[in-house]
Amino acid sequence: MSKSITVIPTRSEHTITFKVEKYLLPHGKSLPFSEPDAAKLHPMAQALFAISGVNSGWMMADEIMITKETDVRWATVKPKVMETIRAVHH
């Protein structure tokens, strides 16, 4: 069964929020990741940060905000992000 991911645009053309069905972190907690050491703190952050074109991210309870590199198109990055979320978030 395919997991539901809601894509929510933000004010920045380089940032998209991906809302998931199940909590990734306890309510009220968040994990910003913009370097490998921070990404290692959670398997989802680590998997997303490894995608080529992902610049940084911010995980909240049931949302993941991803910022891509400015010279990369969302058409290249977004499918990989959604595939990774579905693979890791079970």
Summary of the structure (lengths in Angstrom):
residues: 90
radius of gyration: 11.9
end to end distance: 10.5
largest distance: 33.9
contacts: 258
relative contact order: 0.25
helix: 29%
strand: 29%
